[in-house]
Amino acid sequence: MSPAIGVGASTALRDARVLTDRLLQAAGGRPLAEALHAYEEEMLGYGFDAVRDSATRGHHLVGQDPLPTPQA
């Protein structure tokens, strides 16, 4: 992730909070695999958004290479 907008550390802290919440659910009886899957699903949504936003702004602000266009 580009340092252009400073969301790397914030995203890591959010990951830690979400994972902690899911692990606490597992400790409370939710199946571990289900709890981890829920964490992954949530993290993928905001994580990819943060990477895309960071890369776009890094490209505009400091000329960083843009992310490749996804293949269909």
Secondary structure by P-SEA (a helix, b strand, c coil): ccccccaaaaaaaaaaaaaaaaaaaaaacccaaaaaaaaaaaaaaaaaaaaaaaaaaaaacccccccccccc
